[in-house]
């Protein structure tokens, strides 16, 4: 049985970022990766495939998204700051996010990273890379960002997909309406 999505609260997402060891180069990189997954709504494969030229400060160019579709996503100021900090210490590599030797990061590393950060922070919800995408999408929906913009950021072909995605993530409106009903 597939588990329902569990978006993190903003404080939980921030706790994961803060739990990365900034005294180490990998900690600076891991903060940037988590921020890009959360705030730019990338899938893990999209983030790990990025080349330095794909990052343009206020935007990221995803050349091979799901279905091999390209898109451009926005980058908020704080995520940009974290990525720029990583760029200052990043080794020479073909990849934006790379190992200390400049190699491509394997997705299994990211799975273990989230498991370790979850244990370190004590967050009870499941913490995983795709969950950061869920967290970011639910935040956009709760901020009342138009569905068409959320759809573009997520890389969905049509808003019906995004609508179904958001309804699973954000049942708050329905819960709020039902709770206000009188007998």
C-alpha positions as CSV (number, residue, x, y, z in Angstrom):
1,X,0.0,0.0,0.0
2,X,1.3,3.4,-1.0
3,X,1.8,5.8,1.9
4,X,0.0,9.2,1.7
5,X,2.2,12.2,1.3
6,X,3.2,13.9,4.5
7,X,4.5,17.4,3.8
8,X,6.7,18.8,6.5
9,X,6.0,22.0,8.3
10,X,8.2,24.9,7.5
11,X,10.1,24.6,10.8
12,X,10.8,20.9,10.1
13,X,12.2,21.6,6.7
14,X,14.4,24.4,8.2
15,X,15.5,22.0,10.9
16,X,16.7,19.5,8.3
17,X,18.8,22.3,6.6
18,X,20.2,23.5,9.9
19,X,21.1,20.0,10.9
20,X,23.6,19.8,8.1
21,X,27.2,20.2,9.3
22,X,28.3,23.6,7.9
23,X,31.8,23.1,9.2
24,X,32.3,20.6,6.3
25,X,32.1,21.2,2.6
26,X,29.5,18.4,2.3
27,X,27.3,20.2,4.9
28,X,27.3,23.3,2.7
29,X,26.4,21.2,-0.3
30,X,23.7,19.3,1.5
31,X,22.0,22.5,2.7
32,X,21.9,23.7,-0.9
33,X,20.5,20.4,-2.2
34,X,17.8,20.3,0.4
35,X,16.9,23.9,-0.3
36,X,16.7,23.3,-4.1
37,X,14.5,20.2,-3.6
38,X,12.2,22.1,-1.2
39,X,12.0,25.6,-2.5
40,X,12.5,25.0,-6.3
41,X,10.4,21.8,-6.2
42,X,12.9,19.6,-8.1
43,X,12.8,15.8,-8.2
44,X,16.0,14.3,-6.8
45,X,17.1,13.0,-10.3
46,X,16.6,16.5,-11.7
47,X,18.7,18.1,-9.0
48,X,21.6,15.7,-9.1
49,X,21.7,15.9,-13.0
50,X,22.1,19.7,-12.9
51,X,25.2,21.2,-14.6
52,X,26.7,24.5,-13.3
53,X,25.4,26.3,-16.4
54,X,21.8,25.2,-15.5
55,X,21.9,27.4,-12.4
56,X,21.5,31.0,-13.2
57,X,20.9,32.6,-9.8
58,X,17.2,33.4,-9.8
59,X,16.3,30.4,-11.9
60,X,17.3,26.8,-12.7
61,X,17.1,25.2,-16.1
62,X,16.0,21.6,-15.9
63,X,16.9,20.0,-19.2
64,X,15.7,16.5,-18.6
65,X,12.7,16.5,-16.3
66,X,10.1,13.7,-16.0
67,X,9.2,12.5,-19.5
68,X,12.5,14.1,-20.7
69,X,10.7,17.5,-20.7
70,X,12.7,20.7,-20.1
71,X,11.5,23.6,-17.9
72,X,12.8,26.6,-16.0
73,X,12.0,27.0,-12.3
74,X,12.4,29.9,-10.0
75,X,14.8,30.1,-7.1
76,X,14.1,32.2,-4.0
77,X,16.7,34.5,-2.5
78,X,17.6,32.2,0.5
79,X,18.0,29.1,-1.7
80,X,20.1,31.2,-4.1
81,X,22.3,32.3,-1.1
82,X,22.8,28.6,-0.1
83,X,23.6,27.5,-3.6
84,X,26.1,30.4,-4.0
85,X,27.8,29.4,-0.7
86,X,28.2,25.9,-2.2
87,X,29.6,27.3,-5.4
88,X,32.3,29.1,-3.4
89,X,33.7,25.7,-2.1
90,X,32.5,23.3,-4.8
91,X,35.3,21.3,-6.5
92,X,35.7,21.4,-10.3
93,X,33.0,19.2,-11.7
94,X,30.6,18.7,-14.6
95,X,27.8,18.6,-12.0
96,X,26.4,21.5,-9.9
97,X,26.0,19.1,-6.9
98,X,28.9,16.7,-6.8
99,X,31.0,14.7,-4.4
100,X,34.2,16.1,-2.9
101,X,36.1,14.4,-5.8
102,X,33.8,16.1,-8.4
103,X,31.8,13.0,-9.2
104,X,28.0,12.7,-9.6
105,X,26.2,12.1,-6.3
106,X,24.2,8.9,-6.2
107,X,20.6,9.0,-5.1
108,X,21.3,6.5,-2.4
109,X,23.5,9.1,-0.7
110,X,20.6,11.4,-0.5
111,X,18.3,8.7,0.9
112,X,20.8,8.1,3.7
113,X,21.3,11.8,4.2
114,X,17.6,12.3,4.9
115,X,17.4,9.3,7.2
116,X,20.4,10.6,9.2
117,X,19.0,14.2,9.4
118,X,15.6,12.8,10.5
119,X,17.2,11.0,13.3
120,X,19.3,14.0,14.2
121,X,16.3,16.4,14.3
122,X,13.8,14.0,15.8
123,X,11.2,14.7,13.1
124,X,8.5,12.1,13.4
125,X,7.2,12.3,9.8
126,X,8.9,10.5,7.0
127,X,11.8,12.6,5.6
128,X,12.8,12.0,2.1
129,X,13.9,14.0,-1.0
130,X,10.5,13.8,-2.8
131,X,8.8,14.9,0.5
132,X,10.6,18.2,0.1
133,X,8.9,18.7,-3.2
134,X,5.6,17.9,-1.5
135,X,6.4,20.3,1.3
136,X,7.2,23.1,-1.2
137,X,4.1,22.4,-3.3
138,X,1.8,22.4,-0.3
139,X,3.3,25.7,0.9
140,X,2.6,27.3,-2.5
141,X,-1.0,26.0,-2.4
142,X,-1.5,27.4,1.1
143,X,-0.1,30.7,0.0
144,X,-2.8,30.7,-2.7
145,X,-0.3,30.8,-5.6
146,X,-2.4,30.2,-8.8
147,X,-2.5,26.5,-9.8
148,X,-1.0,27.4,-13.3
149,X,2.2,28.7,-11.6
150,X,2.5,25.7,-9.3
151,X,2.0,23.4,-12.2
152,X,4.8,25.1,-14.2
153,X,7.2,25.0,-11.2
154,X,6.5,21.3,-10.6
155,X,6.8,20.5,-14.3
156,X,3.3,19.1,-14.8
157,X,1.9,19.0,-18.3
158,X,-1.5,20.2,-17.2
159,X,-3.1,21.7,-14.1
160,X,-5.4,18.7,-13.5
161,X,-2.3,16.7,-12.5
162,X,-1.3,19.5,-10.2
163,X,-4.8,19.8,-8.8
164,X,-4.8,16.1,-7.9
165,X,-1.3,16.4,-6.4
166,X,-2.3,19.4,-4.3
167,X,-5.5,17.9,-3.0
168,X,-3.5,15.0,-1.6
169,X,-1.1,17.3,0.0
170,X,-3.4,20.0,1.3
171,X,-6.6,18.7,2.8
172,X,-6.7,21.7,5.2
173,X,-9.4,23.6,3.3
174,X,-11.7,20.6,3.4
175,X,-11.0,20.0,7.1
176,X,-11.6,23.6,8.0
177,X,-14.9,23.7,6.1
178,X,-16.1,20.5,7.7
179,X,-15.1,21.6,11.2
180,X,-17.2,24.8,10.9
181,X,-20.4,22.9,10.1
182,X,-23.1,22.9,12.7
183,X,-25.3,20.0,13.7
